Amino acid sequence: MKSNVDISVEFAGLRLANPVFTASGTCGYADELAEFTDVNDLGGFITKSITAKPRMGNPVPRIVETDSGMLNAIGLANIGLDKFIEEKLPLLQKTKPAVFVNVAGETIEQYVTVTEKLSSEQAIAGFELNISCPNVKKGGITFGIDPVQVKEITSAVKAAAGQKVLMVKLSPNVTDISVTARAAVEAGADALSLVNTFTAMVIDIEKQRPVLANRTGGLSGPAIKPIAVYMVNKVYNEVTKEAKVPILGGGGIRNASDAIEFILAGATAIAVGTWNFINPDCASKIVNGIEDYCRRKGASSIKQLIGAAG
Amino acid sequence: MAETRATTKGDFTAVVTANKHISSCFYKLSLQFFQQGAQAFAQARPGQFAQLDLSGTALPPAEELNEQQTDLIGRGIILRRPYSFCEVTAKDDKTSVDILYRVLGPASLRMTTLKSADKITVLGPLGNGFSIPQGKKTALLVIGGMGAPPIQHLASVLSQEHANIYPLVFAGAKTKTQLPFEGRLDEVSKEIGFPIHALAKFGVESQIATDDGSIGFHGPVTQCLSQWLDENEVMAEETIIYACGPEDMLAEVARIASEKKIDCQVSMERRMACGIGICQSCAVECRAGDGGQTEYKLCCKDGPVFDAREVIFHIEKTGHRL
């Protein structure tokens, strides 16, 4: 007989069945995954980035594998706001996990447009503000590395988000991530999401030029996990613990052990990203693994473990 | 829900039944699926593919590696690798799937160490394969080097399931050793009349072309195809061309097909991470509408087989878009 373990979490006013999310850009708009896993096992779900107008994305090659990781430079390819509302939103209506829409743009106005238009949609619990995409020429990361711009865009989008939760996704491509984290929290972010990918490059030594058409891409996967855990811990201790703002932690999570590390570091919830590409059912397995871990450690609730590593 | 998922596609355990070095640089891996995996793969169509998880497969010992391979020692892999099938055989409650591969990087190098009874996980079958429109009487199948597997698979299906269609394969490569077929192609030709045994066993006729003339037609396989079309009268509407190979070859096949007003399907190749339409890595530029606009489709989900008319081919050597 299994003892009762509570793995639900409070996340910026939302009660989630468990702390496991799938990260933006690694789970499509949910319908793509339906053949391989049950999305309803998750606590939260973050859509592929949505921009005001459709985007084709970058030329190929868009990805390259590295040791224990991969680089991607997709370039925010997406169907655009109107088609998202028309085609994808109805499917998300029936989804059990809290749905966050990842919002991207080139100007603050574009971010505001997308957020405003979706702010009254019932299917959506909140927004993830993408100010950390390293693979587009305009917008994206340029908003995310300067604390002044982080503040400005966070307040503008917060005002457009109405009653919905606003989570800000931070870039790790900064000297001190606590600085941008603090800027987002001071500007009204309800939650922080970290980390996005690390800007990186792989060179083809036969052709003597970068493999990716975009030259650079964002490094993700197990290669970045220890740095991501460190950054979550730093932001937790220096910013969010006191401000009582939850962190969605992620970077290279493959299994429940990896997920637990992030929770012990200070994350209230965790996001599985790259590993969805390798095992589309892994997030669902992580939910069970977290429960098993709590039981093994005699924790009656996962909440006791948040930030427990100090 | 689980039941419908299992019979169409999914992540299954496959048992290795053979892994054979078939020629200088090519290997053939034979996998067997059971239960739901057998049901799913029994439905696999030519041109579809599967994602093989080779991350748990060992590299060969360092002393077995050649000079070019030594830098691969210790090189970790995380992503699965997409492979199409050269033969699928469903018998009783088991399905056998043959995969042809060439050692190119850390994953295919790992594949060489797989031996009978080893297990790997395989996600599939994925993507859209070749389709066979009504009313076709002649199918011209064009292979460029490692483009052979799905075309071989298609040839076997045509010969077994479409008695009214005459299939003819044109197989090309830079040189004789780059043709991914078992056996000595010149000897077999004397025995059974058609040079490629893997096709002849299904009664499928084939012609070989090499750029250096080391065997068969001296010149690119597309020239061989073109010459055949000039010499043989076929009704365009009753003919179809299927092709798999390097993108510049596919572009030329598409050009020939369009000139002769013959339907043509091409199997495209792109770097993939997930294979199921979520990572958006494998973009293929396609024509969208008549106004010269284009859109990206996904090789894994919308393809890998596309109608040749919709694809904009990117020729790496020249930078041209055709």
Boltz contact constraints between the chains, C-beta under 6 A:
constraints:
  - contact:
      token1: [A, 28]
      token2: [B, 278]
      max_distance: 6.0
  - contact:
      token1: [A, 32]
      token2: [B, 277]
      max_distance: 6.0
  - contact:
      token1: [A, 32]
      token2: [B, 278]
      max_distance: 6.0
  - contact:
      token1: [A, 35]
      token2: [B, 5]
      max_distance: 6.0
  - contact:
      token1: [A, 56]
      token2: [B, 296]
      max_distance: 6.0
  - contact:
      token1: [A, 60]
      token2: [B, 283]
      max_distance: 6.0
  - contact:
      token1: [A, 61]
      token2: [B, 271]
      max_distance: 6.0
  - contact:
      token1: [A, 62]
      token2: [B, 281]
      max_distance: 6.0
  - contact:
      token1: [A, 63]
      token2: [B, 271]
      max_distance: 6.0
  - contact:
      token1: [A, 63]
      token2: [B, 273]
      max_distance: 6.0
  - contact:
      token1: [A, 63]
      token2: [B, 281]
      max_distance: 6.0
  - contact:
      token1: [A, 65]
      token2: [B, 79]
      max_distance: 6.0
  - contact:
      token1: [A, 67]
      token2: [B, 76]
      max_distance: 6.0
  - contact:
      token1: [A, 68]
      token2: [B, 76]
      max_distance: 6.0
  - contact:
      token1: [A, 74]
      token2: [B, 280]
      max_distance: 6.0
  - contact:
      token1: [A, 77]
      token2: [B, 280]
      max_distance: 6.0
  - contact:
      token1: [A, 221]
      token2: [B, 78]
      max_distance: 6.0
  - contact:
      token1: [A, 277]
      token2: [B, 273]
      max_distance: 6.0
  - contact:
      token1: [A, 277]
      token2: [B, 274]
      max_distance: 6.0
  - contact:
      token1: [A, 277]
      token2: [B, 279]
      max_distance: 6.0
  - contact:
      token1: [A, 278]
      token2: [B, 80]
      max_distance: 6.0
